[in-house]
C-alpha cells in the first residue's frame, strides 16, 4: 500500500478552502491516513477508536453551492492534495457518504479503501455518480443499521451490484445514526477491513454484527 508523505500537523479546526468549498479539518492519531467525512457528532463517536491505529483527518465540508458532483470532488481532492495526501482511505458517514462515494468515482486511484456508513438513497446521489459506480477501484465496505429506514439498505444492495469489490454489513439494533448508536460494534469490522482490504471476507451477502 502506498504511504502518504507526512505533512505538518494541522491545528484543531484548521480550514482549507478551494473554489468556495471549505474543509474544516481536525487531526488525531498517527499511521495510515484515514479521511472521515460526515457531521461532527458521528465522527466524534469513532474518532478516538480509529486514531489508535490511523492518522485520522476528520473533515466537515461546507460551501460549494452550485458545484456539480465532479467539481465538488475535484475541490475536495485538491484540498487533500494540499495536505500532501497521495493515497488514503475514506469513511463517509450518512451525508458524508455521498461525498466519499463521489471521490471514489472521480478520483479512484487516490482512494485506498472506501467505507460507507448509512449511505443516502440512490435517488439522492448525483446522476453522474450513479453512472460511474463501476469506476470505483477501491475495496468497499458498506455498513447499514438493521433499523435504518432511510433507504440505506436499498443503496447497500445497489452498490454491491455495481462496485467490483464490495462487502456488506448490517449492524444489529442500529438506525440511521449508526456510528453514534453502535460505535463499538462498528470499530472492529472497520479496523479489520482497513487492515485486510480485499481479503476481508463476509460469508453471506450481508453479515449481522450483534455485539
Backbone as ProteinMPNN parsed JSONL, in Angstrom:
{"seq_chain_A": "XXXXXXXXXXXXXXXXXXXXXXXXXXXXXXXXXXXXXXXXXXXXXXXXXXXXXXXXXXXXXXXXXXXXXXXXXXXXXXXXXXXXXXXXXXXXXXXXXXXXXXXXXXXXXXXXXXXXXXXXXXXXXXXXXXXXXXXXXXXXXXXXXXXXXXXXXXXXXXXXXXXXXXXXXXXXXXXXXXXXXXXXXXXXXXXXXXXXXXXXXXXXXXXXXXX", "coords_chain_A": {"N_chain_A": [[0.837, -1.189, 0.0], [0.586, 2.178, -0.868], [2.247, 4.79, 0.836], [1.364, 7.83, 2.373], [3.068, 10.974, 2.284], [4.107, 12.505, 5.277], [2.669, 15.387, 6.309], [3.045, 18.62, 7.972], [1.481, 18.758, 11.171], [-1.972, 19.509, 11.422], [-3.651, 22.258, 12.884], [-6.216, 22.102, 15.39], [-9.421, 22.488, 14.089], [-8.565, 23.739, 11.785], [-9.022, 25.246, 8.6], [-9.405, 24.652, 5.187], [-9.78, 26.11, 2.04], [-11.04, 25.805, -1.218], [-12.072, 26.814, -4.334], [-14.442, 27.836, -3.268], [-15.267, 25.796, -1.619], [-15.228, 24.755, 1.653], [-13.18, 23.038, 3.878], [-13.182, 21.89, 6.995], [-10.831, 20.787, 9.173], [-9.921, 18.33, 11.497], [-7.415, 16.731, 13.298], [-6.076, 13.606, 14.368], [-4.16, 11.052, 16.018], [-1.83, 8.671, 14.48], [-0.179, 7.069, 11.698], [-1.627, 5.053, 9.142], [-3.114, 7.109, 6.653], [-6.379, 8.331, 7.102], [-9.292, 9.538, 5.988], [-12.174, 11.002, 7.256], [-15.465, 11.641, 6.646], [-18.305, 13.572, 7.379], [-20.885, 14.493, 9.791], [-20.001, 16.264, 12.804], [-20.859, 15.019, 15.223], [-21.269, 12.217, 14.713], [-18.764, 11.56, 13.672], [-17.138, 12.067, 15.911], [-17.883, 10.009, 17.604], [-16.472, 7.842, 16.69], [-13.864, 8.66, 16.38], [-11.711, 8.585, 18.346], [-11.303, 5.824, 18.699], [-10.59, 5.05, 16.083], [-8.256, 6.5, 15.815], [-6.316, 5.123, 17.171], [-4.856, 3.46, 15.529], [-4.545, 4.773, 13.161], [-3.873, 7.689, 11.164], [-6.034, 10.047, 11.571], [-8.078, 12.179, 9.767], [-10.518, 14.139, 10.387], [-13.142, 15.493, 8.699], [-15.277, 18.147, 7.99], [-17.39, 19.285, 5.556], [-18.323, 22.233, 3.879], [-20.091, 24.787, 2.003], [-19.56, 25.384, -1.552], [-21.873, 25.5, -2.993], [-23.796, 25.145, -5.889], [-21.848, 23.886, -7.329], [-21.295, 21.055, -9.395], [-21.296, 17.446, -8.847], [-18.841, 16.376, -9.741], [-17.111, 18.64, -9.812], [-17.197, 19.354, -7.125], [-15.983, 17.117, -5.974], [-13.457, 17.347, -7.159], [-12.559, 19.735, -6.002], [-12.474, 18.968, -3.298], [-10.583, 16.888, -3.474], [-8.362, 18.349, -4.312], [-7.933, 19.918, -2.064], [-7.216, 17.937, -0.228], [-4.905, 17.056, -1.478], [-3.361, 19.288, -1.076], [-2.723, 18.895, 1.523], [-0.791, 17.09, 1.182], [-1.532, 14.432, 0.821], [-1.249, 11.554, -0.812], [-2.37, 9.048, -1.205], [-5.106, 7.503, 0.36], [-7.401, 6.163, 2.788], [-10.992, 6.253, 3.042], [-13.741, 7.126, 5.059], [-17.136, 7.538, 4.855], [-19.835, 8.997, 6.429], [-23.267, 8.831, 6.75], [-24.565, 11.75, 5.448], [-22.018, 12.402, 4.653], [-21.248, 10.17, 3.28], [-22.058, 10.375, 0.646], [-20.282, 12.252, -0.514], [-17.88, 10.871, -0.081], [-18.265, 8.662, -1.739], [-18.453, 9.988, -4.169], [-15.849, 11.01, -4.42], [-14.516, 8.568, -4.702], [-15.437, 7.757, -7.171], [-14.598, 9.782, -8.975], [-11.93, 10.224, -8.369], [-10.466, 7.735, -8.396], [-7.96, 6.457, -8.059], [-6.744, 7.599, -5.926], [-7.933, 6.674, -3.676], [-7.56, 4.332, -1.208], [-8.985, 2.451, 0.439], [-12.519, 2.167, 0.879], [-15.162, 3.11, 2.932], [-18.532, 3.105, 3.588], [-21.015, 4.382, 5.564], [-24.318, 4.094, 6.498], [-25.352, 5.05, 3.891], [-26.867, 7.492, 1.667], [-30.174, 7.379, 0.051], [-30.249, 5.948, -3.24], [-31.426, 7.607, -5.149], [-30.825, 10.105, -4.186], [-28.231, 10.533, -4.813], [-25.875, 12.084, -7.029], [-26.543, 12.08, -10.523], [-24.432, 11.586, -12.304], [-22.614, 10.394, -10.619], [-23.95, 8.021, -9.937], [-23.935, 6.826, -12.433], [-21.26, 6.311, -12.713], [-20.4, 4.353, -10.941], [-19.178, 1.885, -11.414], [-16.579, 2.587, -11.806], [-15.348, 2.757, -9.4], [-12.538, 1.812, -7.765], [-11.477, 1.043, -5.366], [-11.394, -1.368, -2.674], [-14.448, -1.878, -1.02], [-16.54, -1.239, 1.766], [-19.779, -1.441, 2.949], [-21.901, -0.285, 5.396], [-24.825, -0.669, 7.271], [-27.458, 0.087, 9.523], [-29.634, -2.232, 11.176], [-32.138, -1.232, 11.791], [-32.438, 0.904, 10.154], [-34.362, 3.014, 8.24], [-34.053, 4.746, 6.198], [-33.449, 4.27, 3.579], [-30.969, 3.286, 3.219], [-30.409, 0.513, 3.179], [-31.359, -0.366, 0.696], [-29.692, 1.105, -0.963], [-27.259, -0.038, -0.245], [-27.478, -2.652, -1.297], [-27.665, -2.031, -4.016], [-25.167, -0.868, -4.496], [-23.551, -3.053, -4.103], [-24.049, -4.481, -6.419], [-22.887, -2.883, -8.358], [-20.237, -2.146, -7.716], [-17.061, -3.547, -7.892], [-15.439, -4.863, -5.829], [-17.043, -5.19, -3.235], [-18.256, -5.255, 0.004], [-20.818, -6.12, 2.354], [-22.342, -5.126, 5.415], [-24.594, -5.546, 8.074], [-25.55, -3.821, 10.957], [-26.704, -4.773, 13.964], [-29.63, -3.646, 15.658], [-29.349, -0.891, 15.218], [-30.011, 2.371, 13.971], [-30.304, 4.965, 11.539], [-28.267, 6.661, 12.459], [-25.761, 5.258, 12.755], [-23.045, 5.232, 13.605], [-23.04, 6.792, 15.931], [-24.871, 5.411, 17.523], [-23.972, 2.722, 17.757], [-21.067, 2.604, 18.241], [-18.907, 0.948, 19.192], [-19.527, -1.544, 18.098], [-19.135, -0.981, 15.465], [-16.432, -0.32, 15.172], [-14.692, -2.581, 15.272], [-15.135, -4.241, 12.82], [-14.51, -2.218, 10.983], [-11.808, -1.664, 11.549], [-10.682, -4.181, 10.921], [-11.269, -4.323, 8.194], [-9.84, -2.126, 7.159], [-7.312, -3.04, 7.644], [-7.122, -5.47, 6.203], [-8.343, -5.254, 3.691], [-9.106, -6.354, 0.449], [-8.995, -8.946, 1.29], [-10.716, -9.149, 3.334], [-13.371, -10.974, 4.42], [-16.746, -11.725, 3.98], [-19.13, -13.991, 4.862], [-21.784, -14.263, 4.07], [-24.291, -12.605, 2.015], [-24.976, -10.343, 3.45], [-23.693, -9.696, 6.536], [-24.631, -9.861, 9.961], [-23.826, -7.795, 12.573], [-23.861, -8.201, 15.92], [-22.849, -7.698, 18.468]], "CA_chain_A": [[0.0, 0.0, 0.0], [1.366, 3.401, -0.938], [2.186, 5.592, 2.043], [1.356, 9.272, 2.138], [4.07, 11.749, 2.99], [3.538, 13.087, 6.483], [2.805, 16.825, 6.349], [2.95, 19.192, 9.299], [0.196, 18.513, 11.794], [-2.92, 20.605, 11.296], [-4.233, 22.674, 14.147], [-7.624, 21.769, 15.542], [-10.308, 23.471, 13.49], [-7.984, 24.359, 10.598], [-9.932, 25.237, 7.452], [-8.821, 24.808, 3.859], [-10.833, 26.49, 1.091], [-10.722, 25.747, -2.642], [-13.247, 27.023, -5.198], [-15.633, 28.062, -2.463], [-15.53, 24.647, -0.758], [-14.45, 24.831, 2.879], [-12.969, 21.776, 4.589], [-12.691, 22.087, 8.36], [-10.089, 19.556, 9.423], [-9.396, 18.024, 12.833], [-6.495, 15.614, 13.101], [-5.734, 12.835, 15.566], [-3.514, 9.775, 15.785], [-0.752, 8.564, 13.504], [-0.208, 5.815, 10.949], [-2.244, 5.123, 7.82], [-4.02, 8.254, 6.542], [-7.784, 7.967, 7.035], [-10.176, 10.703, 5.907], [-13.522, 10.687, 7.724], [-16.376, 12.696, 6.201], [-19.627, 13.483, 7.981], [-21.118, 15.522, 10.794], [-19.091, 16.134, 13.938], [-21.35, 14.104, 16.248], [-20.988, 10.828, 14.361], [-17.31, 11.403, 13.573], [-16.553, 12.027, 17.25], [-18.166, 8.716, 18.218], [-15.497, 6.868, 16.195], [-12.54, 9.249, 16.135], [-10.668, 8.108, 19.255], [-11.02, 4.428, 18.38], [-9.881, 4.983, 14.81], [-6.944, 7.145, 15.929], [-5.341, 4.223, 17.792], [-4.031, 2.803, 14.51], [-4.601, 5.539, 11.915], [-3.827, 9.15, 11.198], [-7.41, 10.389, 11.239], [-8.391, 13.555, 9.4], [-11.97, 14.286, 10.436], [-13.407, 16.649, 7.84], [-16.642, 18.588, 7.746], [-17.365, 20.062, 4.312], [-19.404, 23.192, 3.686], [-19.905, 25.615, 0.814], [-19.591, 24.68, -2.828], [-23.193, 25.53, -3.599], [-23.772, 25.387, -7.33], [-20.896, 22.992, -7.98], [-21.793, 19.699, -9.603], [-20.581, 16.451, -8.044], [-17.458, 16.249, -10.195], [-16.367, 19.814, -9.37], [-17.068, 19.273, -5.675], [-14.962, 16.103, -5.709], [-12.166, 17.907, -7.562], [-12.157, 20.706, -4.986], [-12.105, 18.225, -2.094], [-9.339, 16.178, -3.767], [-7.298, 19.348, -4.343], [-7.652, 20.284, -0.676], [-6.479, 16.825, 0.372], [-3.567, 17.079, -2.072], [-2.635, 20.368, -0.416], [-2.21, 18.3, 2.759], [0.21, 16.119, 0.737], [-2.063, 13.082, 0.886], [-1.195, 10.959, -2.138], [-3.323, 7.949, -1.203], [-5.71, 7.468, 1.688], [-8.698, 5.507, 2.908], [-12.067, 7.203, 3.322], [-15.006, 6.716, 5.658], [-18.203, 8.519, 4.696], [-20.913, 8.682, 7.36], [-24.535, 9.489, 6.414], [-24.429, 12.67, 4.318], [-20.634, 12.349, 4.199], [-21.057, 9.011, 2.4], [-22.237, 10.802, -0.747], [-19.029, 12.849, -0.967], [-16.878, 9.809, -0.12], [-18.51, 7.887, -2.953], [-18.117, 10.858, -5.294], [-14.388, 10.985, -4.527], [-14.096, 7.256, -5.201], [-15.788, 7.686, -8.595], [-13.852, 10.736, -9.802], [-10.501, 10.155, -8.041], [-10.394, 6.339, -7.937], [-6.618, 5.974, -7.749], [-6.313, 8.193, -4.665], [-8.622, 6.022, -2.573], [-7.023, 3.003, -0.91], [-10.152, 1.67, 0.853], [-13.706, 3.022, 0.991], [-16.183, 2.623, 3.859], [-19.734, 3.929, 3.55], [-21.894, 4.063, 6.679], [-25.646, 4.691, 6.304], [-25.353, 5.88, 2.682], [-28.186, 8.03, 1.329], [-30.87, 6.659, -1.023], [-29.615, 6.091, -4.552], [-32.013, 8.753, -5.852], [-30.23, 11.336, -3.675], [-26.886, 10.669, -5.369], [-25.779, 12.737, -8.329], [-26.731, 11.144, -11.638], [-23.126, 11.226, -12.851], [-22.016, 9.462, -9.663], [-24.61, 6.724, -10.114], [-23.495, 6.253, -13.706], [-19.836, 5.981, -12.667], [-20.079, 3.479, -9.811], [-18.278, 0.807, -11.832], [-15.213, 3.106, -11.809], [-14.775, 2.68, -8.057], [-11.499, 0.783, -7.777], [-11.084, 0.676, -4.004], [-12.23, -2.286, -1.908], [-15.501, -1.066, -0.408], [-17.369, -1.827, 2.808], [-20.992, -0.66, 3.182], [-22.474, -0.652, 6.686], [-26.158, -0.105, 7.476], [-28.121, -0.405, 10.72], [-30.781, -3.1, 10.901], [-33.364, -0.444, 11.946], [-32.363, 2.075, 9.273], [-35.467, 3.081, 7.286], [-33.804, 5.916, 5.353], [-33.126, 3.844, 2.222], [-29.592, 2.818, 3.17], [-30.324, -0.907, 2.829], [-31.527, -0.469, -0.759], [-28.451, 1.618, -1.552], [-26.234, -1.039, 0.013], [-27.603, -3.735, -2.269], [-27.364, -1.493, -5.348], [-23.723, -0.689, -4.591], [-22.969, -4.396, -4.243], [-24.18, -4.887, -7.82], [-22.135, -2.0, -9.26], [-18.834, -1.999, -7.335], [-16.466, -4.878, -8.05], [-15.028, -5.446, -4.548], [-17.933, -4.518, -2.285], [-18.739, -6.105, 1.09], [-21.96, -5.55, 3.053], [-22.523, -5.486, 6.817], [-25.7, -4.986, 8.837], [-25.265, -3.678, 12.382], [-27.95, -5.062, 14.671], [-30.215, -2.687, 16.597], [-28.889, 0.473, 14.944], [-30.78, 3.079, 12.957], [-29.508, 5.706, 10.562], [-27.085, 7.222, 13.123], [-25.086, 4.004, 13.104], [-21.79, 5.469, 14.326], [-23.35, 7.306, 17.261], [-25.647, 4.439, 18.279], [-23.236, 1.475, 17.996], [-19.669, 2.831, 17.846], [-18.033, -0.188, 19.468], [-19.837, -2.603, 17.135], [-18.633, -0.561, 14.157], [-14.984, -0.149, 15.115], [-13.973, -3.83, 14.986], [-15.091, -4.551, 11.39], [-13.805, -1.153, 10.261], [-10.381, -1.908, 11.722], [-10.299, -5.37, 10.154], [-11.332, -4.02, 6.766], [-8.721, -1.256, 6.83], [-6.089, -3.841, 7.71], [-7.075, -6.607, 5.285], [-8.78, -4.881, 2.35], [-9.842, -7.324, -0.351], [-9.007, -10.229, 1.984], [-11.816, -9.11, 4.298], [-14.336, -11.923, 3.869], [-18.056, -11.844, 4.59], [-19.6, -15.293, 4.395], [-23.1, -14.141, 3.463], [-24.441, -11.339, 1.3], [-24.871, -9.304, 4.476], [-23.465, -10.279, 7.851], [-25.192, -9.05, 11.013], [-22.958, -7.6, 13.717], [-24.781, -8.073, 17.044], [-22.234, -7.336, 19.756]], "C_chain_A": [[0.872, 1.239, 0.0], [1.176, 4.211, 0.334], [2.215, 7.064, 1.688], [2.53, 9.915, 2.866], [3.395, 12.41, 4.181], [3.747, 14.603, 6.467], [2.851, 17.319, 7.788], [1.565, 18.924, 9.856], [-0.687, 19.747, 11.627], [-3.449, 20.973, 12.673], [-5.708, 22.31, 14.18], [-8.489, 22.877, 14.954], [-9.724, 24.187, 12.288], [-8.943, 24.214, 9.424], [-9.155, 25.481, 6.168], [-9.959, 25.118, 2.9], [-10.297, 26.464, -0.331], [-12.027, 25.873, -3.42], [-14.536, 27.158, -4.397], [-16.011, 26.911, -1.557], [-14.614, 24.748, 0.464], [-14.381, 23.45, 3.525], [-12.375, 22.105, 5.957], [-12.109, 20.764, 8.834], [-9.664, 19.476, 10.888], [-8.587, 16.738, 12.722], [-6.179, 14.931, 14.416], [-5.017, 11.557, 15.151], [-2.38, 9.845, 14.783], [-0.841, 7.195, 12.84], [-0.821, 6.019, 9.579], [-3.184, 6.315, 7.739], [-5.459, 7.8, 6.302], [-8.623, 9.229, 7.09], [-11.578, 10.272, 6.313], [-14.419, 11.879, 7.431], [-17.74, 12.504, 6.84], [-19.826, 14.608, 8.981], [-20.288, 15.22, 12.037], [-19.545, 15.086, 14.947], [-21.013, 12.657, 15.941], [-19.491, 10.58, 14.214], [-16.7, 11.235, 14.956], [-16.781, 10.691, 17.94], [-17.123, 7.659, 17.845], [-14.056, 7.355, 16.26], [-11.458, 8.675, 17.046], [-10.298, 6.658, 18.975], [-10.23, 4.279, 17.099], [-8.453, 5.507, 14.931], [-5.906, 6.258, 16.605], [-4.386, 3.625, 16.767], [-3.958, 3.593, 13.203], [-4.348, 7.017, 12.185], [-5.181, 9.632, 10.667], [-7.525, 11.878, 10.933], [-9.911, 13.643, 9.303], [-12.337, 15.589, 9.75], [-14.903, 16.912, 7.737], [-16.602, 19.564, 6.576], [-18.562, 20.997, 4.269], [-19.097, 24.034, 2.468], [-20.001, 24.792, -0.451], [-20.955, 24.646, -3.475], [-23.076, 25.869, -5.086], [-22.768, 24.524, -8.066], [-21.546, 21.632, -8.217], [-20.891, 18.717, -8.854], [-19.116, 16.346, -8.441], [-16.614, 17.41, -9.692], [-16.165, 19.806, -7.859], [-15.987, 18.261, -5.297], [-13.576, 16.63, -6.064], [-11.659, 18.903, -6.533], [-11.714, 20.004, -3.71], [-10.777, 17.5, -2.296], [-8.157, 17.143, -3.778], [-6.922, 19.787, -2.934], [-6.863, 19.188, 0.02], [-5.059, 16.759, -0.184], [-2.717, 18.179, -1.445], [-2.064, 19.898, 0.918], [-1.174, 17.219, 2.473], [-0.237, 14.68, 0.962], [-2.107, 12.521, -0.527], [-2.198, 9.818, -2.277], [-3.825, 7.787, 0.22], [-6.985, 6.636, 1.63], [-9.731, 6.544, 3.327], [-13.216, 6.491, 4.011], [-15.996, 7.852, 5.457], [-19.382, 8.1, 5.545], [-22.144, 9.506, 7.014], [-24.332, 10.453, 5.257], [-22.998, 12.731, 3.797], [-20.363, 11.188, 3.268], [-21.193, 9.395, 0.935], [-20.945, 11.402, -1.293], [-17.928, 11.796, -1.047], [-17.024, 8.985, -1.395], [-18.168, 8.696, -4.191], [-16.609, 10.91, -5.507], [-13.905, 9.674, -5.127], [-14.396, 7.087, -6.677], [-14.852, 8.554, -9.427], [-12.358, 10.801, -9.485], [-10.176, 8.741, -7.567], [-9.009, 5.891, -7.497], [-6.035, 6.618, -6.49], [-6.86, 7.433, -3.469], [-8.093, 4.61, -2.391], [-8.159, 2.048, -0.518], [-11.29, 2.637, 1.121], [-14.707, 2.359, 1.928], [-17.343, 3.611, 3.844], [-20.662, 3.47, 4.661], [-23.21, 4.828, 6.512], [-25.674, 5.595, 5.077], [-26.755, 6.368, 2.36], [-28.873, 7.18, 0.272], [-30.207, 6.916, -2.369], [-30.137, 7.317, -5.29], [-31.408, 10.075, -5.4], [-28.812, 11.554, -4.193], [-26.939, 11.355, -6.725], [-25.859, 11.711, -9.454], [-25.403, 10.681, -12.214], [-22.386, 10.257, -11.921], [-22.624, 8.077, -9.829], [-24.13, 6.037, -11.388], [-22.046, 5.777, -13.65], [-19.439, 5.01, -11.575], [-19.121, 2.355, -10.181], [-16.818, 1.269, -11.863], [-14.559, 3.038, -10.433], [-13.8, 1.511, -7.996], [-11.166, 0.267, -6.387], [-11.973, -0.425, -3.445], [-13.187, -1.473, -1.049], [-16.264, -1.876, 0.63], [-18.557, -0.896, 3.04], [-21.655, -1.18, 4.446], [-23.799, 0.08, 6.885], [-26.753, -0.709, 8.744], [-29.356, -1.221, 10.378], [-32.113, -2.367, 11.055], [-33.387, 0.791, 11.058], [-33.48, 2.021, 8.237], [-35.292, 4.244, 6.315], [-33.538, 5.555, 3.895], [-31.718, 3.306, 2.089], [-29.453, 1.363, 2.753], [-30.458, -1.124, 1.329], [-30.275, 0.025, -1.476], [-27.334, 0.593, -1.404], [-26.284, -2.146, -1.023], [-27.277, -3.258, -3.682], [-25.861, -1.315, -5.535], [-23.019, -2.026, -4.756], [-22.997, -4.844, -5.701], [-23.232, -4.112, -8.736], [-20.637, -1.97, -8.983], [-18.198, -3.384, -7.249], [-16.143, -5.546, -6.719], [-15.803, -4.763, -3.433], [-18.471, -5.53, -1.273], [-19.853, -5.373, 1.837], [-22.0, -6.034, 4.497], [-23.753, -4.788, 7.381], [-25.305, -4.941, 10.308], [-26.586, -3.767, 13.135], [-28.333, -3.929, 15.616], [-29.617, -1.287, 16.451], [-29.764, 1.072, 13.863], [-29.863, 3.802, 11.998], [-28.222, 6.254, 11.169], [-26.213, 6.085, 13.653], [-23.835, 4.233, 13.938], [-22.048, 5.937, 15.743], [-24.033, 6.256, 18.127], [-24.836, 3.198, 18.658], [-21.755, 1.634, 17.635], [-18.762, 1.628, 18.06], [-18.26, -1.325, 18.476], [-19.289, -2.267, 15.754], [-17.111, -0.616, 14.071], [-14.242, -1.429, 14.758], [-13.977, -4.179, 13.498], [-14.399, -3.475, 10.569], [-12.299, -1.385, 10.349], [-9.892, -3.104, 10.923], [-10.284, -5.088, 8.662], [-10.166, -3.13, 6.347], [-7.41, -2.031, 6.808], [-6.0, -4.834, 6.558], [-7.556, -6.289, 3.875], [-9.546, -5.97, 1.642], [-9.844, -8.716, 0.287], [-10.054, -10.274, 3.093], [-12.966, -9.918, 3.719], [-15.628, -11.874, 4.677], [-18.702, -13.087, 4.012], [-20.946, -15.213, 3.677], [-23.189, -12.805, 2.755], [-24.399, -10.175, 2.273], [-24.769, -9.991, 5.833], [-24.021, -9.328, 8.904], [-24.213, -8.991, 12.178], [-23.846, -7.308, 14.914], [-24.136, -7.534, 18.313], [-22.195, -5.825, 19.968]], "O_chain_A": [[1.807, 1.336, 0.795], [0.063, 4.306, 0.852], [2.979, 7.498, 0.825], [2.936, 9.455, 3.934], [2.24, 12.827, 4.095], [4.88, 15.065, 6.598], [2.712, 16.528, 8.721], [0.588, 18.868, 9.109], [-0.21, 20.88, 11.683], [-3.667, 20.107, 13.52], [-6.366, 22.222, 13.143], [-8.316, 24.053, 15.275], [-10.317, 25.152, 11.805], [-9.598, 23.183, 9.273], [-8.347, 26.406, 6.082], [-10.997, 24.458, 2.94], [-9.24, 27.025, -0.62], [-12.973, 25.121, -3.184], [-15.587, 26.657, -4.799], [-16.974, 27.019, -0.798], [-13.391, 24.817, 0.334], [-15.4, 22.781, 3.695], [-11.228, 22.538, 6.067], [-12.804, 19.749, 8.889], [-9.12, 20.431, 11.443], [-9.038, 15.767, 12.114], [-6.033, 15.583, 15.45], [-5.244, 11.04, 14.057], [-2.013, 10.917, 14.301], [-1.49, 6.283, 13.351], [-0.573, 7.031, 8.925], [-3.979, 6.527, 8.655], [-5.725, 6.991, 5.413], [-8.664, 9.913, 8.113], [-12.112, 9.297, 5.784], [-14.17, 12.988, 7.904], [-18.275, 11.395, 6.843], [-19.046, 15.559, 9.024], [-19.921, 14.073, 12.291], [-18.72, 14.34, 15.475], [-20.523, 11.938, 16.812], [-18.998, 9.515, 14.586], [-15.848, 10.371, 15.163], [-15.972, 10.277, 18.77], [-16.912, 6.699, 18.587], [-13.126, 6.551, 16.202], [-10.386, 8.311, 16.562], [-9.121, 6.298, 19.007], [-9.301, 3.475, 17.029], [-7.549, 5.029, 14.246], [-4.725, 6.603, 16.614], [-3.239, 3.317, 17.091], [-3.363, 3.12, 12.234], [-4.58, 7.518, 13.285], [-5.428, 9.62, 9.461], [-7.124, 12.724, 11.732], [-10.511, 13.278, 8.292], [-11.899, 16.663, 10.164], [-15.689, 16.013, 7.437], [-15.866, 20.551, 6.606], [-19.682, 20.599, 4.587], [-17.98, 24.007, 1.952], [-20.462, 23.651, -0.433], [-21.189, 23.865, -4.397], [-22.338, 26.774, -5.472], [-22.816, 24.429, -9.293], [-22.257, 21.117, -7.355], [-19.861, 19.1, -8.301], [-18.244, 16.238, -7.578], [-15.508, 17.194, -9.195], [-15.108, 20.197, -7.364], [-15.175, 18.515, -4.408], [-12.617, 16.378, -5.335], [-10.469, 18.922, -6.22], [-10.71, 20.38, -3.105], [-9.934, 17.492, -1.399], [-7.072, 16.799, -3.309], [-5.748, 20.003, -2.635], [-5.937, 19.478, 0.778], [-4.117, 16.446, 0.544], [-1.504, 18.027, -1.297], [-1.056, 20.423, 1.391], [-0.727, 16.518, 3.38], [0.582, 13.81, 1.259], [-2.911, 12.963, -1.348], [-2.804, 9.64, -3.334], [-3.059, 7.917, 1.175], [-7.568, 6.435, 0.564], [-9.39, 7.582, 3.894], [-13.619, 5.399, 3.609], [-15.731, 8.991, 5.841], [-19.883, 6.983, 5.411], [-22.083, 10.735, 6.984], [-23.957, 10.017, 4.169], [-22.776, 13.072, 2.635], [-19.37, 11.195, 2.541], [-20.529, 8.817, 0.075], [-20.552, 11.095, -2.419], [-17.124, 11.817, -1.979], [-16.035, 8.652, -2.048], [-17.647, 8.149, -5.164], [-16.139, 10.861, -6.644], [-12.998, 9.661, -5.959], [-13.691, 6.354, -7.371], [-14.364, 8.117, -10.47], [-11.594, 11.378, -10.259], [-9.667, 8.561, -6.461], [-8.897, 5.019, -6.636], [-4.958, 6.231, -6.036], [-6.318, 7.533, -2.368], [-8.165, 3.788, -3.305], [-8.277, 0.961, -1.083], [-11.071, 3.776, 1.534], [-15.062, 1.194, 1.747], [-17.154, 4.808, 4.061], [-21.055, 2.304, 4.703], [-23.215, 6.053, 6.399], [-25.985, 6.78, 5.194], [-27.735, 5.727, 2.74], [-28.225, 6.339, -0.35], [-29.663, 7.996, -2.599], [-29.376, 7.994, -5.982], [-31.463, 11.063, -6.133], [-28.252, 12.639, -4.031], [-27.912, 11.227, -7.468], [-25.312, 10.613, -9.348], [-25.257, 9.514, -12.576], [-21.627, 9.404, -12.381], [-21.907, 7.077, -9.86], [-23.942, 4.821, -11.417], [-21.641, 4.933, -14.45], [-18.249, 4.853, -11.301], [-18.331, 1.918, -9.344], [-15.913, 0.438, -11.94], [-13.35, 3.237, -10.31], [-14.195, 0.356, -8.157], [-10.629, -0.831, -6.246], [-13.177, -0.433, -3.701], [-12.786, -0.493, -0.422], [-16.594, -3.041, 0.409], [-18.376, 0.294, 3.296], [-21.94, -2.372, 4.559], [-23.886, 1.293, 6.694], [-26.567, -1.897, 9.008], [-30.046, -0.931, 9.401], [-33.123, -2.818, 10.514], [-34.27, 1.637, 11.2], [-33.541, 1.084, 7.441], [-36.253, 4.682, 5.683], [-33.412, 6.447, 3.056], [-31.298, 2.913, 1.001], [-28.503, 1.003, 2.059], [-29.763, -1.961, 0.753], [-29.847, -0.561, -2.471], [-26.553, 0.38, -2.332], [-25.252, -2.538, -1.568], [-26.679, -3.999, -4.463], [-25.336, -1.583, -6.616], [-22.015, -2.126, -5.46], [-22.073, -5.512, -6.165], [-22.818, -4.625, -9.776], [-19.844, -1.789, -9.906], [-18.739, -4.284, -6.606], [-16.537, -6.691, -6.5], [-15.287, -3.866, -2.766], [-19.069, -6.538, -1.65], [-19.833, -4.147, 1.94], [-21.728, -7.202, 4.777], [-23.935, -3.585, 7.19], [-24.782, -5.919, 10.843], [-27.473, -2.932, 12.957], [-27.484, -3.335, 16.282], [-29.406, -0.587, 17.442], [-30.206, 0.374, 12.95], [-28.777, 3.319, 11.678], [-27.196, 6.315, 10.492], [-25.967, 5.98, 14.855], [-23.591, 3.493, 14.891], [-21.348, 5.523, 16.667], [-23.805, 6.209, 19.335], [-24.992, 2.674, 19.762], [-21.24, 0.878, 16.811], [-17.935, 1.317, 17.202], [-17.313, -1.991, 18.059], [-19.009, -3.166, 14.96], [-16.56, -0.926, 13.014], [-13.261, -1.38, 14.016], [-12.901, -4.399, 12.942], [-13.765, -3.784, 9.559], [-11.596, -1.311, 9.341], [-8.821, -3.058, 10.317], [-9.398, -5.552, 7.945], [-9.565, -3.353, 5.296], [-6.504, -1.709, 6.039], [-4.924, -5.025, 5.992], [-7.199, -7.006, 2.941], [-10.539, -6.469, 2.171], [-10.615, -9.579, -0.132], [-10.257, -11.314, 3.719], [-13.482, -9.59, 2.651], [-15.607, -11.968, 5.904], [-18.811, -13.22, 2.793], [-21.218, -16.007, 2.776], [-22.292, -11.969, 2.867], [-23.844, -9.124, 1.954], [-25.644, -10.765, 6.222], [-23.896, -8.112, 8.76], [-23.815, -10.027, 12.709], [-24.522, -6.28, 14.938], [-24.83, -6.963, 19.155], [-21.711, -5.359, 21.0]]}, "name": "protein", "num_of_chains": 1, "seq": "XXXXXXXXXXXXXXXXXXXXXXXXXXXXXXXXXXXXXXXXXXXXXXXXXXXXXXXXXXXXXXXXXXXXXXXXXXXXXXXXXXXXXXXXXXXXXXXXXXXXXXXXXXXXXXXXXXXXXXXXXXXXXXXXXXXXXXXXXXXXXXXXXXXXXXXXXXXXXXXXXXXXXXXXXXXXXXXXXXXXXXXXXXXXXXXXXXXXXXXXXXXXXXXXXXX"}
